[in-house]
Amino acid sequence: MMPLTPAAAAAVQIRQHLLSISSSSSACCRLRLPARPRAAPPSMSAEARPAPSPVAVPPPAHPTYDLSAVITLALSEDAGDRGDVSCLATIPIDVNAEATFIAKEDGVIAGISLADMIFKQVDPSLKVEWFEDDGNFVHKGLQFGKVYGCAQSIIVAERVVLNFMQRMSGIATMTKAMADAARPACILETRKTAPGLRLVDKWAVSIPFYVLIGGGKNHRLGLFDMVMIKDNHISVAGGITNAMTSVDQFLEKEKLAVPVEVETRTLEEVRYLLKYSDKNKTSLTRIMLDNMVVPLPNGDIDVSMLKDAVQLINGRFETEASGNVTMDTVKKIGETGVTYISSGALTHSVKALDISLKIGTELALQVGRRTNRA
């Protein structure tokens, strides 16, 4: 047998470590059901507990993305080749604990369903209860969930759970704010996601859309589910008409039925595309209007070119505004009549929402209040 690489050996050791925790903590084992009920806050009587929440928001469908492998990698990079030496040194394996999720700032919570998956992968015996659902708005200081069971397991899972939840909640919070400002246009994210976290980032964008009134929708997941002809394709193809002709021929030859979007940068390119569609049967579904939002020296924006492009297209195709999209500009862009507004900032420049998971809740809240974070 060939020797394992350091990375493979580390993965084996973390799996063995997690299995040892799981097998040693059977005393606190509870059955986890696929349909997760929303738990009542501790102060609520059993009679007053709410009805089970709707089915959790599913991640976007992707043909090759392995969410379980992403979780395993995150746990493995934390455990290295020894596991959690701090836990091993200070906490006996048979000690149980209760930890509480606390929001340290206002925002839209996301990642609850993913947190359930992580806790289950670390230790299936852990019992997790939530007082809020993915997509709910939480206020600073709110205790919105608890996890019970083996203390070592909770602490091993803690940082991985929080890393995912804080990032997803930051994305969901920004998505909701931008979507509200953009109406009647719909907000989309882009492929400018963290490497390896494409599905997680896009999942966070879609949660406000599913759960709240308004929110973001997912753009293409990757290179496989939409033809998007951008500036580099057009330059190599020798022009926008040549590029569109090639796309139509390719899709017909391969018998593929996927959405087709073409990026335009000038009104002239928009006219070329419309002229092509007048003369040819085409698979074109959406026209991107790129960088037609012009920043002004006074901090305002000029959207006259974008408006002209929308009027030229006149509803024949979906339209998507891209470039110079910020919280300050998105309202004015949305008022131009575009169908969609895409923003890379939703995922590449997001500020994580501050969340903690504390076993000593009272002291944690005291410290939080002292630092204005609870």
N, C-alpha and C positions, 0 to 999 in steps of 0.2 A: 504493500500500500504506500502511495506517495505521501510524504509529510505534508501537513496542513500549512497553508500560508498563515502569517500572523493574524490577518483579518479573519480568516476562516476559523482559526483556533479561538479567537476572541468571541466570535459568534457562537461557537459551540459552548464555551464556558458560560456565557451569559444565559444561554438557554438552560444549561444544567443548573445554574444558580437560581433562575426563576422557577424551575421545576421543583427545586428543593424547598423553596419558600412555599410554593403552592401545596406540596404534599405535607408540609409540616403545619399548615394552618387550617386543617379540615374542621376544627372545632367551631370556627366562625363562618362556615360555608353556608351561603344562601343561594337559592336558585335564581338565575338571571333570565328574565323573559325577553324575547325579541321586541315585543311591543312595550316600550318603557313607560310606566305610569309616572305622572308628575307627583312628587311627594308633597305632603302638606308641611308648612313650616312647623317648627317644634311647638309653637304656641297654639296651634290649631287643633281642635279636638278631632277624634276619629270620625265623629258624625259629620263634621263640617268639611272633611277632606273633599277636594274637587274630583270630578270625574276624570278618568284617564285622558291624557293629552292625545292629540292627533299623532299619526305615525311620524316618526322623525324625518326631517328633510334628508333625502338620499343624496349621496355624492353624484356628480355628473358621471354618465356612463362612458367608460373608456375601455377600448379593447385589450390593452396590454398593461395598464397601470395596476400595480399590486400594492394596495394600501397596507396590507399586513406586513409586507416586506419593508415598507417605509417605517412603520412603527418598530419593527425588529432592529433596523439600522439605527434608529434614534436611541433605543435602549442599549444597543451594543456599544455605541460610541461613548455612552455614559459609563458603562460598566467596565470597559476595557478588558484586561486579562485577569482581573482580581475580583470584580464585583464591587459592591458598595462597602468599602473598608470602614467607613464611618459608622454605618449601621451595624456591621459585623462586630465592631469594637464596642459599641455602646448599648445595643438593643438586643435582648434575647429573642430567639426566633419565635417563642410561644407567647410574646406580649402582643395584645391587641390594643387598638387605639381608634379614636374617632377624629376625623379631620374635617374642617369646614372651609368651603370656598367663599371668599370675600371679594366683592368688587371694590377696588380702590379708586375708581373714577366712574363717571356716568358713561354709558355706551350701550351698544347692541351686543348681546352675548352670542357667541358662536363657537362651535367645537364641542358641544356637549355630547353629541353622538360619537365623535371621534374619541373623546375622553373615555366613554364607556368601553370602546374597543381596546384602548390602551390598558385600562385597569383589568379588563378580562384577559388580555394577553400576558400581563405581568402575573396575575393571580386570580383565577376564576372564582375563588372563594370570597373576594371582596364584595361588599354590598354598597351600591352607590344609589343615593337618592337625590333628586333635583327638585328645587322649589320653583324653577323657571325652565323655559324651553328655549331651544335654539331660536334666535331671532327676536327674543324678548328684550325690551329696554330695561337696563338695570341702573340703579343709582349708587353713588359712592357710599360704601358702608354696608350695602345689602349682603346678607348671607344667603347665597342662592343654591347651595348644594352641600351634601355631606358624603363622606366615604367611611365605611366601618370595616374593621378586620385587622389582619396581621400588620403591625406597625412597620416592620421592615418593608413589606410589599407596598404600603402607601407611600413611604418615603422614596423607594426606588422609582415609583411611577410619577412622583410629584412633579419634578422639573420637566420631564417629557410632556406630561399632560399640560402643564402651564405654558410651555413654549408654543405648543400648537394652539391652545385656546386663546392666548394673548394675541398671537398673530392673526388668527381667524377673526377674533372679535374686533381687532383694529380695522381689518379689511371690511367687515360687515358694517361697522359704525360709519366709516367713511363712505361706503357704498350707499347706505341709507340717506346720509346727508346730501350727497351729490345727486342721487336719484330724485329726491324731493325738489331740489333746486332746478333740475333739468326738465321737469315736466312741461309740455306733454311728450318730449323726447324720452327715449329709454336709454339708460346707461349700460354700457358694456365694458368689460375689462379687456385685456389684450393677452398676448403670450409673454409679456414681460413679468414673468413669475419667478420665484426663487427656484433655482435648479433642484429638481427632484421633488418639488412640492407643487407641481402644476395643478394636480387634482385638488389638493387641499386648499390652495389659494382660490381656485375657481368655485369650489364648494362654498367658501365663505362669502363670495360675491352673490351666489344664488340664494342663500338663506334668507336675506331680507325680502327678496322677491316672492318666495314661497310663503313666508310667514306673515309679513307685514303688508300694509297697503302701500305698494310701491317698493322699489328695490332694484337691484341690478339683474341683468340677464347675462348668460354666458355667451361670449364670442366663440370662435372655433377653439376646440381643445388642443389641436396640434396642426401638423402639416397634412394630415390624412383625411380630415372630415369636411374640408372646404377648399375650393380653389380660390386663392387670393393672389391676384396679379398686382404686384407692387412695383415701385419705380425701377428696381434692379432687373426684374423680369422684362419690363417694358424696354429698358435700355438695350438689353441683350437681344431681345426679339426684333428690335428695329422699329419700334413705335407701338402705340396702343392698339391700332387696328390689326397689325400683324399678330400681336399677342393674343387678342381676342379670337382671331381666326384660328390660331393654333389650339386654343382651349376648346373651342367648339368641335374641332376635328378630333382632338384627343378623346373627349368625353363620348362622342358618338362611336368612335372606334372601340373604346374600352367598355362601352355600354354602362357608363357610370352616371348616377344621378346624385350629384352633390351641389350645394349652393355655390354660386360663382360671384365673387366680388372683384372689382377692378378699382385700383387707386388712381384718382385724377388729381393733378396739381394746378391746373389752369382751366379757365372756362373753355379754352380751345380744345383741350383734351376731352372735356365733357361733351362738346359738340361732335368731335370725332366719334366718340362712343355711341352717341345717340344716332348719328348718321349711319354707323355700322348696323345698329339694331333695326333701323328702318328698312335696310336692304337685305338683311339676313335673318334666318331663324337662329336665335341665339339662346344660350343657357344662362345668360347674365341675369342675376337676381338683385344685386346691390351695387351702388356706386359710392366709393369712398371719396369724400371731398377733403383732401389732405392739406393742412396748413393754409386754409382759406380764411382763417381767423387771424387778423393782423394786429399785433400789439401796438399801442400808441404810446408816445412819450409821457402822456399824463397818467398812464396806468390803466386806461380804458382799452377797449378792443374795437376794431372795425370789422363788422360781420357782413358788409355789403356784398363782397364777392361770394360768400357762402349763400346769402339770400338769392343772389342772381342765379347761382348754380341750381339751387332747389327749384326755382321758378322755371329754369330751362328743362329740368327733368320732369317737372309737373306731374308727379305721382306715377310715372311709368315704371320706375324701379324704386326699391328702398334706397334711402340715402343714409350715409354715416359721416358725421363730422369727426375729424381727428386732428390733433395738434393744438397746442396752447389751451388745453382744457384744464382748468383749475376750479376750485370752489368759488373763486371770485368771478370767473368768466362763464361758468356752465349755464347759468340762468339765461344770459343773453344769447348764448348759442342755441339753447333749447327753444327760444322764441322765434328762430328763423324758419321753422317748419321741417327740420331734418327728422328722419325716423329714429336714428340712433346717434349716440355720442359715445365714442370710445376713449377710455382714459387708462393709460399705463400706470399712472400714479396710484390707482387703487391697490395695486399689488407690489410695485417696485419702490414706492416711497411711503409705505404705510407706517403709522405710529402704532405700536402694540398697545392694547388696552391693559391697564395695570390690574392684575388679578393675583390673589394669593390663596394658598391652601395651608391652613394652620391647624395644628393639633391643640395648642394652647390658645384658644380663641379669645378669651377675655384679655390676656396680656397683649395679644396681637392687635386687638382693637384699641387698647390704650396707647400702644406705640403708634398705631395708625392715626389716631386723633392728634397725638402730639406732633406728628409730621404732616398733618392736614391731608392724609391719604386714607381716611376712613370716616 
